[in-house]
Amino acid sequence: MYHRLFNRIEAHVCICFVAYTIMLELERILKTAGSKISLDRARFLAEKIYQIDYVNPYDNKRKSVLLYTKEQPEVAELLDIISANC
């Protein structure tokens, strides 16, 4: 990635640092939980999580639905581990 303006260089470095910090924290959380999910597998599973948010037209209540995939048991484990540590 090529940036020539200082504020864009600074923003790019900041984004890279935050992404690396999140990756290390996820790795620590997975090891602490004793999970067999690797970082690559966690990234793959995160790409498979789909949620639909909608407003019910009859009562105007907001609803969320998590769509299930064939990797559902691993996705559920990953979500449980992350929610327990947040």
PDB file of N, CA, C and O in Angstrom:
ATOM      1  N   MET A   1       0.855  -1.163   0.000  1.00  0.00           N
ATOM      2  CA  MET A   1       0.000   0.000   0.000  1.00  0.00           C
ATOM      3  C   MET A   1       0.902   1.227   0.000  1.00  0.00           C
ATOM      4  O   MET A   1       1.822   1.328   0.811  1.00  0.00           O
ATOM      5  N   TYR A   2       0.641   2.144  -0.896  1.00  0.00           N
ATOM      6  CA  TYR A   2       1.457   3.350  -1.002  1.00  0.00           C
ATOM      7  C   TYR A   2       0.635   4.557  -0.583  1.00  0.00           C
ATOM      8  O   TYR A   2      -0.434   4.821  -1.134  1.00  0.00           O
ATOM      9  N   HIS A   3       1.150   5.287   0.404  1.00  0.00           N
ATOM     10  CA  HIS A   3       0.543   6.550   0.836  1.00  0.00           C
ATOM     11  C   HIS A   3       1.642   7.603   0.838  1.00  0.00           C
ATOM     12  O   HIS A   3       2.787   7.308   1.180  1.00  0.00           O
ATOM     13  N   ARG A   4       1.308   8.800   0.468  1.00  0.00           N
ATOM     14  CA  ARG A   4       2.312   9.857   0.494  1.00  0.00           C
ATOM     15  C   ARG A   4       1.968  10.961   1.484  1.00  0.00           C
ATOM     16  O   ARG A   4       2.845  11.729   1.878  1.00  0.00           O
ATOM     17  N   LEU A   5       0.706  11.053   1.892  1.00  0.00           N
ATOM     18  CA  LEU A   5       0.309  12.055   2.876  1.00  0.00           C
ATOM     19  C   LEU A   5       0.493  11.489   4.280  1.00  0.00           C
ATOM     20  O   LEU A   5       0.151  10.338   4.549  1.00  0.00           O
ATOM     21  N   PHE A   6       1.037  12.313   5.168  1.00  0.00           N
ATOM     22  CA  PHE A   6       1.371  11.841   6.512  1.00  0.00           C
ATOM     23  C   PHE A   6       0.158  11.292   7.253  1.00  0.00           C
ATOM     24  O   PHE A   6       0.255  10.247   7.896  1.00  0.00           O
ATOM     25  N   ASN A   7      -0.982  11.975   7.176  1.00  0.00           N
ATOM     26  CA  ASN A   7      -2.154  11.503   7.924  1.00  0.00           C
ATOM     27  C   ASN A   7      -2.655  10.157   7.402  1.00  0.00           C
ATOM     28  O   ASN A   7      -3.193   9.365   8.176  1.00  0.00           O
ATOM     29  N   ARG A   8      -2.491   9.886   6.123  1.00  0.00           N
ATOM     30  CA  ARG A   8      -2.896   8.588   5.582  1.00  0.00           C
ATOM     31  C   ARG A   8      -1.913   7.498   5.990  1.00  0.00           C
ATOM     32  O   ARG A   8      -2.320   6.372   6.277  1.00  0.00           O
ATOM     33  N   ILE A   9      -0.631   7.821   6.019  1.00  0.00           N
ATOM     34  CA  ILE A   9       0.374   6.862   6.498  1.00  0.00           C
ATOM     35  C   ILE A   9       0.092   6.523   7.956  1.00  0.00           C
ATOM     36  O   ILE A   9       0.094   5.355   8.342  1.00  0.00           O
ATOM     37  N   GLU A  10      -0.147   7.536   8.746  1.00  0.00           N
ATOM     38  CA  GLU A  10      -0.432   7.345  10.160  1.00  0.00           C
ATOM     39  C   GLU A  10      -1.695   6.507  10.361  1.00  0.00           C
ATOM     40  O   GLU A  10      -1.714   5.623  11.218  1.00  0.00           O
ATOM     41  N   ALA A  11      -2.744   6.769   9.591  1.00  0.00           N
ATOM     42  CA  ALA A  11      -3.989   6.001   9.692  1.00  0.00           C
ATOM     43  C   ALA A  11      -3.763   4.543   9.303  1.00  0.00           C
ATOM     44  O   ALA A  11      -4.294   3.638   9.946  1.00  0.00           O
ATOM     45  N   HIS A  12      -2.979   4.314   8.256  1.00  0.00           N
ATOM     46  CA  HIS A  12      -2.706   2.948   7.808  1.00  0.00           C
ATOM     47  C   HIS A  12      -1.948   2.171   8.883  1.00  0.00           C
ATOM     48  O   HIS A  12      -2.278   1.018   9.160  1.00  0.00           O
ATOM     49  N   VAL A  13      -0.949   2.782   9.483  1.00  0.00           N
ATOM     50  CA  VAL A  13      -0.189   2.129  10.551  1.00  0.00           C
ATOM     51  C   VAL A  13      -1.093   1.849  11.747  1.00  0.00           C
ATOM     52  O   VAL A  13      -0.996   0.788  12.363  1.00  0.00           O
ATOM     53  N   CYS A  14      -1.958   2.781  12.074  1.00  0.00           N
ATOM     54  CA  CYS A  14      -2.885   2.600  13.195  1.00  0.00           C
ATOM     55  C   CYS A  14      -3.830   1.423  12.950  1.00  0.00           C
ATOM     56  O   CYS A  14      -4.049   0.607  13.846  1.00  0.00           O
ATOM     57  N   ILE A  15      -4.384   1.333  11.753  1.00  0.00           N
ATOM     58  CA  ILE A  15      -5.290   0.227  11.411  1.00  0.00           C
ATOM     59  C   ILE A  15      -4.556  -1.112  11.479  1.00  0.00           C
ATOM     60  O   ILE A  15      -5.095  -2.092  11.992  1.00  0.00           O
ATOM     61  N   CYS A  16      -3.336  -1.154  10.965  1.00  0.00           N
ATOM     62  CA  CYS A  16      -2.542  -2.386  11.014  1.00  0.00           C
ATOM     63  C   CYS A  16      -2.255  -2.789  12.455  1.00  0.00           C
ATOM     64  O   CYS A  16      -2.343  -3.967  12.799  1.00  0.00           O
ATOM     65  N   PHE A  17      -1.911  -1.818  13.299  1.00  0.00           N
ATOM     66  CA  PHE A  17      -1.623  -2.110  14.704  1.00  0.00           C
ATOM     67  C   PHE A  17      -2.855  -2.639  15.420  1.00  0.00           C
ATOM     68  O   PHE A  17      -2.763  -3.601  16.182  1.00  0.00           O
ATOM     69  N   VAL A  18      -3.999  -2.025  15.184  1.00  0.00           N
ATOM     70  CA  VAL A  18      -5.239  -2.481  15.837  1.00  0.00           C
ATOM     71  C   VAL A  18      -5.600  -3.890  15.376  1.00  0.00           C
ATOM     72  O   VAL A  18      -6.007  -4.719  16.189  1.00  0.00           O
ATOM     73  N   ALA A  19      -5.458  -4.167  14.088  1.00  0.00           N
ATOM     74  CA  ALA A  19      -5.765  -5.503  13.575  1.00  0.00           C
ATOM     75  C   ALA A  19      -4.838  -6.542  14.197  1.00  0.00           C
ATOM     76  O   ALA A  19      -5.285  -7.628  14.566  1.00  0.00           O
ATOM     77  N   TYR A  20      -3.568  -6.224  14.315  1.00  0.00           N
ATOM     78  CA  TYR A  20      -2.606  -7.158  14.915  1.00  0.00           C
ATOM     79  C   TYR A  20      -2.912  -7.382  16.397  1.00  0.00           C
ATOM     80  O   TYR A  20      -2.808  -8.506  16.889  1.00  0.00           O
ATOM     81  N   THR A  21      -3.289  -6.318  17.106  1.00  0.00           N
ATOM     82  CA  THR A  21      -3.640  -6.437  18.517  1.00  0.00           C
ATOM     83  C   THR A  21      -4.873  -7.312  18.702  1.00  0.00           C
ATOM     84  O   THR A  21      -4.910  -8.142  19.611  1.00  0.00           O
ATOM     85  N   ILE A  22      -5.874  -7.141  17.859  1.00  0.00           N
ATOM     86  CA  ILE A  22      -7.082  -7.967  17.932  1.00  0.00           C
ATOM     87  C   ILE A  22      -6.739  -9.435  17.660  1.00  0.00           C
ATOM     88  O   ILE A  22      -7.257 -10.330  18.328  1.00  0.00           O
ATOM     89  N   MET A  23      -5.872  -9.677  16.686  1.00  0.00           N
ATOM     90  CA  MET A  23      -5.466 -11.045  16.365  1.00  0.00           C
ATOM     91  C   MET A  23      -4.766 -11.700  17.558  1.00  0.00           C
ATOM     92  O   MET A  23      -5.058 -12.850  17.888  1.00  0.00           O
ATOM     93  N   LEU A  24      -3.850 -10.986  18.204  1.00  0.00           N
ATOM     94  CA  LEU A  24      -3.153 -11.540  19.364  1.00  0.00           C
ATOM     95  C   LEU A  24      -4.101 -11.794  20.528  1.00  0.00           C
ATOM     96  O   LEU A  24      -3.973 -12.794  21.235  1.00  0.00           O
ATOM     97  N   GLU A  25      -5.053 -10.886  20.725  1.00  0.00           N
ATOM     98  CA  GLU A  25      -6.016 -11.066  21.812  1.00  0.00           C
ATOM     99  C   GLU A  25      -6.922 -12.270  21.549  1.00  0.00           C
ATOM    100  O   GLU A  25      -7.222 -13.030  22.470  1.00  0.00           O
ATOM    101  N   LEU A  26      -7.356 -12.448  20.312  1.00  0.00           N
ATOM    102  CA  LEU A  26      -8.174 -13.614  19.976  1.00  0.00           C
ATOM    103  C   LEU A  26      -7.383 -14.896  20.186  1.00  0.00           C
ATOM    104  O   LEU A  26      -7.918 -15.879  20.699  1.00  0.00           O
ATOM    105  N   GLU A  27      -6.118 -14.894  19.795  1.00  0.00           N
ATOM    106  CA  GLU A  27      -5.278 -16.070  19.999  1.00  0.00           C
ATOM    107  C   GLU A  27      -5.141 -16.391  21.484  1.00  0.00           C
ATOM    108  O   GLU A  27      -5.202 -17.557  21.873  1.00  0.00           O
ATOM    109  N   ARG A  28      -4.958 -15.369  22.315  1.00  0.00           N
ATOM    110  CA  ARG A  28      -4.851 -15.567  23.760  1.00  0.00           C
ATOM    111  C   ARG A  28      -6.149 -16.118  24.336  1.00  0.00           C
ATOM    112  O   ARG A  28      -6.127 -17.031  25.161  1.00  0.00           O
ATOM    113  N   ILE A  29      -7.279 -15.565  23.902  1.00  0.00           N
ATOM    114  CA  ILE A  29      -8.583 -16.009  24.404  1.00  0.00           C
ATOM    115  C   ILE A  29      -8.835 -17.471  24.026  1.00  0.00           C
ATOM    116  O   ILE A  29      -9.309 -18.252  24.851  1.00  0.00           O
ATOM    117  N   LEU A  30      -8.521 -17.839  22.791  1.00  0.00           N
ATOM    118  CA  LEU A  30      -8.737 -19.223  22.350  1.00  0.00           C
ATOM    119  C   LEU A  30      -7.858 -20.197  23.125  1.00  0.00           C
ATOM    120  O   LEU A  30      -8.312 -21.282  23.489  1.00  0.00           O
ATOM    121  N   LYS A  31      -6.604 -19.825  23.385  1.00  0.00           N
ATOM    122  CA  LYS A  31      -5.712 -20.703  24.156  1.00  0.00           C
ATOM    123  C   LYS A  31      -6.160 -20.815  25.599  1.00  0.00           C
ATOM    124  O   LYS A  31      -6.123 -21.900  26.179  1.00  0.00           O
ATOM    125  N   THR A  32      -6.586 -19.694  26.191  1.00  0.00           N
ATOM    126  CA  THR A  32      -7.055 -19.704  27.573  1.00  0.00           C
ATOM    127  C   THR A  32      -8.291 -20.584  27.726  1.00  0.00           C
ATOM    128  O   THR A  32      -8.444 -21.274  28.734  1.00  0.00           O
ATOM    129  N   ALA A  33      -9.169 -20.563  26.731  1.00  0.00           N
ATOM    130  CA  ALA A  33     -10.396 -21.360  26.782  1.00  0.00           C
ATOM    131  C   ALA A  33     -10.132 -22.833  26.485  1.00  0.00           C
ATOM    132  O   ALA A  33     -11.020 -23.665  26.670  1.00  0.00           O
ATOM    133  N   GLY A  34      -8.931 -23.167  26.030  1.00  0.00           N
ATOM    134  CA  GLY A  34      -8.614 -24.551  25.699  1.00  0.00           C
ATOM    135  C   GLY A  34      -9.272 -25.024  24.415  1.00  0.00           C
ATOM    136  O   GLY A  34      -9.490 -26.221  24.228  1.00  0.00           O
ATOM    137  N   SER A  35      -9.584 -24.101  23.544  1.00  0.00           N
ATOM    138  CA  SER A  35     -10.246 -24.437  22.287  1.00  0.00           C
ATOM    139  C   SER A  35      -9.247 -24.975  21.277  1.00  0.00           C
ATOM    140  O   SER A  35      -8.072 -24.608  21.289  1.00  0.00           O
ATOM    141  N   LYS A  36      -9.723 -25.840  20.413  1.00  0.00           N
ATOM    142  CA  LYS A  36      -8.894 -26.372  19.339  1.00  0.00           C
ATOM    143  C   LYS A  36      -9.008 -25.538  18.069  1.00  0.00           C
ATOM    144  O   LYS A  36      -8.421 -25.886  17.045  1.00  0.00           O
ATOM    145  N   ILE A  37      -9.756 -24.442  18.126  1.00  0.00           N
ATOM    146  CA  ILE A  37      -9.933 -23.569  16.972  1.00  0.00           C
ATOM    147  C   ILE A  37      -8.675 -22.712  16.801  1.00  0.00           C
ATOM    148  O   ILE A  37      -8.254 -22.022  17.730  1.00  0.00           O
ATOM    149  N   SER A  38      -8.088 -22.761  15.622  1.00  0.00           N
ATOM    150  CA  SER A  38      -6.903 -21.955  15.335  1.00  0.00           C
ATOM    151  C   SER A  38      -7.336 -20.565  14.864  1.00  0.00           C
ATOM    152  O   SER A  38      -8.518 -20.320  14.622  1.00  0.00           O
ATOM    153  N   LEU A  39      -6.362 -19.662  14.738  1.00  0.00           N
ATOM    154  CA  LEU A  39      -6.678 -18.321  14.249  1.00  0.00           C
ATOM    155  C   LEU A  39      -7.213 -18.363  12.821  1.00  0.00           C
ATOM    156  O   LEU A  39      -8.165 -17.655  12.494  1.00  0.00           O
ATOM    157  N   ASP A  40      -6.607 -19.188  11.973  1.00  0.00           N
ATOM    158  CA  ASP A  40      -7.097 -19.294  10.591  1.00  0.00           C
ATOM    159  C   ASP A  40      -8.514 -19.846  10.555  1.00  0.00           C
ATOM    160  O   ASP A  40      -9.351 -19.381   9.782  1.00  0.00           O
ATOM    161  N   ARG A  41      -8.778 -20.845  11.399  1.00  0.00           N
ATOM    162  CA  ARG A  41     -10.123 -21.424  11.440  1.00  0.00           C
ATOM    163  C   ARG A  41     -11.127 -20.408  11.999  1.00  0.00           C
ATOM    164  O   ARG A  41     -12.264 -20.340  11.532  1.00  0.00           O
ATOM    165  N   ALA A  42     -10.710 -19.621  12.996  1.00  0.00           N
ATOM    166  CA  ALA A  42     -11.595 -18.595  13.562  1.00  0.00           C
ATOM    167  C   ALA A  42     -11.938 -17.550  12.510  1.00  0.00           C
ATOM    168  O   ALA A  42     -13.078 -17.092  12.437  1.00  0.00           O
ATOM    169  N   ARG A  43     -10.957 -17.169  11.694  1.00  0.00           N
ATOM    170  CA  ARG A  43     -11.221 -16.212  10.614  1.00  0.00           C
ATOM    171  C   ARG A  43     -12.205 -16.798   9.611  1.00  0.00           C
ATOM    172  O   ARG A  43     -13.131 -16.119   9.166  1.00  0.00           O
ATOM    173  N   PHE A  44     -11.996 -18.076   9.256  1.00  0.00           N
ATOM    174  CA  PHE A  44     -12.903 -18.749   8.330  1.00  0.00           C
ATOM    175  C   PHE A  44     -14.316 -18.808   8.908  1.00  0.00           C
ATOM    176  O   PHE A  44     -15.287 -18.542   8.201  1.00  0.00           O
ATOM    177  N   LEU A  45     -14.433 -19.153  10.182  1.00  0.00           N
ATOM    178  CA  LEU A  45     -15.745 -19.252  10.816  1.00  0.00           C
ATOM    179  C   LEU A  45     -16.424 -17.879  10.916  1.00  0.00           C
ATOM    180  O   LEU A  45     -17.639 -17.771  10.754  1.00  0.00           O
ATOM    181  N   ALA A  46     -15.636 -16.839  11.183  1.00  0.00           N
ATOM    182  CA  ALA A  46     -16.212 -15.495  11.285  1.00  0.00           C
ATOM    183  C   ALA A  46     -16.804 -15.048   9.954  1.00  0.00           C
ATOM    184  O   ALA A  46     -17.777 -14.295   9.918  1.00  0.00           O
ATOM    185  N   GLU A  47     -16.212 -15.516   8.868  1.00  0.00           N
ATOM    186  CA  GLU A  47     -16.769 -15.185   7.548  1.00  0.00           C
ATOM    187  C   GLU A  47     -18.078 -15.914   7.290  1.00  0.00           C
ATOM    188  O   GLU A  47     -18.832 -15.518   6.402  1.00  0.00           O
ATOM    189  N   LYS A  48     -18.365 -16.968   8.041  1.00  0.00           N
ATOM    190  CA  LYS A  48     -19.570 -17.771   7.836  1.00  0.00           C
ATOM    191  C   LYS A  48     -20.714 -17.377   8.766  1.00  0.00           C
ATOM    192  O   LYS A  48     -21.772 -18.005   8.738  1.00  0.00           O
ATOM    193  N   ILE A  49     -20.518 -16.356   9.582  1.00  0.00           N
ATOM    194  CA  ILE A  49     -21.563 -15.918  10.504  1.00  0.00           C
ATOM    195  C   ILE A  49     -22.424 -14.879   9.797  1.00  0.00           C
ATOM    196  O   ILE A  49     -21.936 -13.836   9.363  1.00  0.00           O
ATOM    197  N   TYR A  50     -23.687 -15.178   9.695  1.00  0.00           N
ATOM    198  CA  TYR A  50     -24.633 -14.266   9.055  1.00  0.00           C
ATOM    199  C   TYR A  50     -25.771 -13.975  10.015  1.00  0.00           C
ATOM    200  O   TYR A  50     -26.290 -14.880  10.668  1.00  0.00           O
ATOM    201  N   GLN A  51     -26.153 -12.716  10.096  1.00  0.00           N
ATOM    202  CA  GLN A  51     -27.246 -12.315  10.953  1.00  0.00           C
ATOM    203  C   GLN A  51     -28.127 -11.344  10.191  1.00  0.00           C
ATOM    204  O   GLN A  51     -27.639 -10.453   9.495  1.00  0.00           O
ATOM    205  N   ILE A  52     -29.411 -11.525  10.329  1.00  0.00           N
ATOM    206  CA  ILE A  52     -30.371 -10.625   9.692  1.00  0.00           C
ATOM    207  C   ILE A  52     -31.070  -9.836  10.795  1.00  0.00           C
ATOM    208  O   ILE A  52     -31.588 -10.412  11.752  1.00  0.00           O
ATOM    209  N   ASP A  53     -31.079  -8.528  10.650  1.00  0.00           N
ATOM    210  CA  ASP A  53     -31.821  -7.646  11.552  1.00  0.00           C
ATOM    211  C   ASP A  53     -32.982  -7.061  10.769  1.00  0.00           C
ATOM    212  O   ASP A  53     -32.814  -6.578   9.650  1.00  0.00           O
ATOM    213  N   TYR A  54     -34.155  -7.110  11.370  1.00  0.00           N
ATOM    214  CA  TYR A  54     -35.330  -6.562  10.684  1.00  0.00           C
ATOM    215  C   TYR A  54     -36.307  -6.005  11.710  1.00  0.00           C
ATOM    216  O   TYR A  54     -36.210  -6.287  12.904  1.00  0.00           O
ATOM    217  N   VAL A  55     -37.245  -5.212  11.219  1.00  0.00           N
ATOM    218  CA  VAL A  55     -38.294  -4.656  12.060  1.00  0.00           C
ATOM    219  C   VAL A  55     -39.598  -5.333  11.677  1.00  0.00           C
ATOM    220  O   VAL A  55     -40.007  -5.317  10.516  1.00  0.00           O
ATOM    221  N   ASN A  56     -40.239  -5.921  12.663  1.00  0.00           N
ATOM    222  CA  ASN A  56     -41.513  -6.590  12.441  1.00  0.00           C
ATOM    223  C   ASN A  56     -42.565  -5.526  12.116  1.00  0.00           C
ATOM    224  O   ASN A  56     -42.795  -4.631  12.930  1.00  0.00           O
ATOM    225  N   PRO A  57     -43.204  -5.599  10.956  1.00  0.00           N
ATOM    226  CA  PRO A  57     -44.158  -4.554  10.573  1.00  0.00           C
ATOM    227  C   PRO A  57     -45.432  -4.537  11.408  1.00  0.00           C
ATOM    228  O   PRO A  57     -46.146  -3.535  11.410  1.00  0.00           O
ATOM    229  N   TYR A  58     -45.736  -5.626  12.120  1.00  0.00           N
ATOM    230  CA  TYR A  58     -46.977  -5.689  12.889  1.00  0.00           C
ATOM    231  C   TYR A  58     -46.860  -5.045  14.261  1.00  0.00           C
ATOM    232  O   TYR A  58     -47.818  -4.448  14.753  1.00  0.00           O
ATOM    233  N   ASP A  59     -45.679  -5.164  14.885  1.00  0.00           N
ATOM    234  CA  ASP A  59     -45.525  -4.571  16.216  1.00  0.00           C
ATOM    235  C   ASP A  59     -44.331  -3.613  16.314  1.00  0.00           C
ATOM    236  O   ASP A  59     -44.016  -3.130  17.402  1.00  0.00           O
ATOM    237  N   ASN A  60     -43.671  -3.336  15.192  1.00  0.00           N
ATOM    238  CA  ASN A  60     -42.534  -2.416  15.115  1.00  0.00           C
ATOM    239  C   ASN A  60     -41.395  -2.765  16.067  1.00  0.00           C
ATOM    240  O   ASN A  60     -40.671  -1.879  16.521  1.00  0.00           O
ATOM    241  N   LYS A  61     -41.235  -4.051  16.369  1.00  0.00           N
ATOM    242  CA  LYS A  61     -40.123  -4.482  17.210  1.00  0.00           C
ATOM    243  C   LYS A  61     -38.976  -4.941  16.326  1.00  0.00           C
ATOM    244  O   LYS A  61     -39.172  -5.597  15.303  1.00  0.00           O
ATOM    245  N   ARG A  62     -37.773  -4.577  16.750  1.00  0.00           N
ATOM    246  CA  ARG A  62     -36.571  -4.975  16.021  1.00  0.00           C
ATOM    247  C   ARG A  62     -36.198  -6.407  16.417  1.00  0.00           C
ATOM    248  O   ARG A  62     -36.169  -6.738  17.603  1.00  0.00           O
ATOM    249  N   LYS A  63     -35.919  -7.237  15.443  1.00  0.00           N
ATOM    250  CA  LYS A  63     -35.575  -8.641  15.683  1.00  0.00           C
ATOM    251  C   LYS A  63     -34.255  -8.966  14.995  1.00  0.00           C
ATOM    252  O   LYS A  63     -33.906  -8.350  13.988  1.00  0.00           O
ATOM    253  N   SER A  64     -33.532  -9.922  15.533  1.00  0.00           N
ATOM    254  CA  SER A  64     -32.288 -10.413  14.944  1.00  0.00           C
ATOM    255  C   SER A  64     -32.370 -11.922  14.818  1.00  0.00           C
ATOM    256  O   SER A  64     -32.823 -12.612  15.730  1.00  0.00           O
ATOM    257  N   VAL A  65     -31.929 -12.419  13.684  1.00  0.00           N
ATOM    258  CA  VAL A  65     -31.938 -13.859  13.439  1.00  0.00           C
ATOM    259  C   VAL A  65     -30.538 -14.261  12.991  1.00  0.00           C
ATOM    260  O   VAL A  65     -30.001 -13.708  12.031  1.00  0.00           O
ATOM    261  N   LEU A  66     -29.947 -15.233  13.699  1.00  0.00           N
ATOM    262  CA  LEU A  66     -28.650 -15.765  13.315  1.00  0.00           C
ATOM    263  C   LEU A  66     -28.881 -16.928  12.361  1.00  0.00           C
ATOM    264  O   LEU A  66     -29.566 -17.893  12.701  1.00  0.00           O
ATOM    265  N   LEU A  67     -28.310 -16.832  11.169  1.00  0.00           N
ATOM    266  CA  LEU A  67     -28.482 -17.886  10.176  1.00  0.00           C
ATOM    267  C   LEU A  67     -27.453 -18.979  10.413  1.00  0.00           C
ATOM    268  O   LEU A  67     -26.276 -18.696  10.639  1.00  0.00           O
ATOM    269  N   TYR A  68     -27.891 -20.201  10.361  1.00  0.00           N
ATOM    270  CA  TYR A  68     -27.012 -21.332  10.655  1.00  0.00           C
ATOM    271  C   TYR A  68     -26.372 -21.873   9.390  1.00  0.00           C
ATOM    272  O   TYR A  68     -26.974 -21.874   8.315  1.00  0.00           O
ATOM    273  N   THR A  69     -25.135 -22.334   9.544  1.00  0.00           N
ATOM    274  CA  THR A  69     -24.392 -22.958   8.457  1.00  0.00           C
ATOM    275  C   THR A  69     -23.985 -24.352   8.898  1.00  0.00           C
ATOM    276  O   THR A  69     -24.249 -24.750  10.033  1.00  0.00           O
ATOM    277  N   LYS A  70     -23.348 -25.090   8.014  1.00  0.00           N
ATOM    278  CA  LYS A  70     -22.943 -26.448   8.390  1.00  0.00           C
ATOM    279  C   LYS A  70     -21.831 -26.439   9.440  1.00  0.00           C
ATOM    280  O   LYS A  70     -21.584 -27.462  10.078  1.00  0.00           O
ATOM    281  N   GLU A  71     -21.155 -25.300   9.630  1.00  0.00           N
ATOM    282  CA  GLU A  71     -20.123 -25.175  10.652  1.00  0.00           C
ATOM    283  C   GLU A  71     -20.709 -24.690  11.975  1.00  0.00           C
ATOM    284  O   GLU A  71     -19.970 -24.187  12.821  1.00  0.00           O
ATOM    285  N   GLN A  72     -21.997 -24.825  12.168  1.00  0.00           N
ATOM    286  CA  GLN A  72     -22.708 -24.267  13.314  1.00  0.00           C
ATOM    287  C   GLN A  72     -22.107 -24.658  14.659  1.00  0.00           C
ATOM    288  O   GLN A  72     -21.986 -23.774  15.507  1.00  0.00           O
ATOM    289  N   PRO A  73     -21.717 -25.911  14.929  1.00  0.00           N
ATOM    290  CA  PRO A  73     -21.153 -26.212  16.253  1.00  0.00           C
ATOM    291  C   PRO A  73     -19.875 -25.423  16.550  1.00  0.00           C
ATOM    292  O   PRO A  73     -19.687 -24.947  17.670  1.00  0.00           O
ATOM    293  N   GLU A  74     -19.002 -25.285  15.559  1.00  0.00           N
ATOM    294  CA  GLU A  74     -17.776 -24.515  15.769  1.00  0.00           C
ATOM    295  C   GLU A  74     -18.068 -23.025  15.893  1.00  0.00           C
ATOM    296  O   GLU A  74     -17.432 -22.330  16.686  1.00  0.00           O
ATOM    297  N   VAL A  75     -19.017 -22.537  15.122  1.00  0.00           N
ATOM    298  CA  VAL A  75     -19.401 -21.128  15.213  1.00  0.00           C
ATOM    299  C   VAL A  75     -19.970 -20.840  16.593  1.00  0.00           C
ATOM    300  O   VAL A  75     -19.646 -19.813  17.191  1.00  0.00           O
ATOM    301  N   ALA A  76     -20.810 -21.726  17.109  1.00  0.00           N
ATOM    302  CA  ALA A  76     -21.393 -21.548  18.434  1.00  0.00           C
ATOM    303  C   ALA A  76     -20.295 -21.544  19.498  1.00  0.00           C
ATOM    304  O   ALA A  76     -20.333 -20.735  20.425  1.00  0.00           O
ATOM    305  N   GLU A  77     -19.326 -22.437  19.367  1.00  0.00           N
ATOM    306  CA  GLU A  77     -18.207 -22.471  20.315  1.00  0.00           C
ATOM    307  C   GLU A  77     -17.415 -21.162  20.267  1.00  0.00           C
ATOM    308  O   GLU A  77     -17.086 -20.594  21.308  1.00  0.00           O
ATOM    309  N   LEU A  78     -17.115 -20.691  19.064  1.00  0.00           N
ATOM    310  CA  LEU A  78     -16.376 -19.455  18.909  1.00  0.00           C
ATOM    311  C   LEU A  78     -17.138 -18.276  19.508  1.00  0.00           C
ATOM    312  O   LEU A  78     -16.550 -17.459  20.218  1.00  0.00           O
ATOM    313  N   LEU A  79     -18.434 -18.179  19.232  1.00  0.00           N
ATOM    314  CA  LEU A  79     -19.240 -17.084  19.776  1.00  0.00           C
ATOM    315  C   LEU A  79     -19.334 -17.169  21.289  1.00  0.00           C
ATOM    316  O   LEU A  79     -19.315 -16.138  21.961  1.00  0.00           O
ATOM    317  N   ASP A  80     -19.437 -18.377  21.844  1.00  0.00           N
ATOM    318  CA  ASP A  80     -19.487 -18.534  23.302  1.00  0.00           C
ATOM    319  C   ASP A  80     -18.183 -18.089  23.942  1.00  0.00           C
ATOM    320  O   ASP A  80     -18.193 -17.402  24.964  1.00  0.00           O
ATOM    321  N   ILE A  81     -17.061 -18.478  23.347  1.00  0.00           N
ATOM    322  CA  ILE A  81     -15.753 -18.103  23.897  1.00  0.00           C
ATOM    323  C   ILE A  81     -15.578 -16.589  23.846  1.00  0.00           C
ATOM    324  O   ILE A  81     -15.126 -15.983  24.818  1.00  0.00           O
ATOM    325  N   ILE A  82     -15.930 -15.983  22.728  1.00  0.00           N
ATOM    326  CA  ILE A  82     -15.754 -14.533  22.601  1.00  0.00           C
ATOM    327  C   ILE A  82     -16.696 -13.783  23.532  1.00  0.00           C
ATOM    328  O   ILE A  82     -16.281 -12.821  24.177  1.00  0.00           O
ATOM    329  N   SER A  83     -17.961 -14.204  23.617  1.00  0.00           N
ATOM    330  CA  SER A  83     -18.910 -13.492  24.474  1.00  0.00           C
ATOM    331  C   SER A  83     -18.573 -13.655  25.958  1.00  0.00           C
ATOM    332  O   SER A  83     -18.884 -12.776  26.760  1.00  0.00           O
ATOM    333  N   ALA A  84     -17.943 -14.766  26.326  1.00  0.00           N
ATOM    334  CA  ALA A  84     -17.555 -14.968  27.725  1.00  0.00           C
ATOM    335  C   ALA A  84     -16.386 -14.064  28.107  1.00  0.00           C
ATOM    336  O   ALA A  84     -16.176 -13.795  29.290  1.00  0.00           O
ATOM    337  N   ASN A  85     -15.630 -13.598  27.128  1.00  0.00           N
ATOM    338  CA  ASN A  85     -14.448 -12.782  27.399  1.00  0.00           C
ATOM    339  C   ASN A  85     -14.617 -11.324  27.052  1.00  0.00           C
ATOM    340  O   ASN A  85     -13.647 -10.567  27.098  1.00  0.00           O
ATOM    341  N   CYS A  86     -15.814 -10.907  26.708  1.00  0.00           N
ATOM    342  CA  CYS A  86     -16.027  -9.495  26.347  1.00  0.00           C
ATOM    343  C   CYS A  86     -16.810  -8.770  27.394  1.00  0.00           C
ATOM    344  O   CYS A  86     -17.078  -7.577  27.249  1.00  0.00           O
TER     345      CYS A  86
END
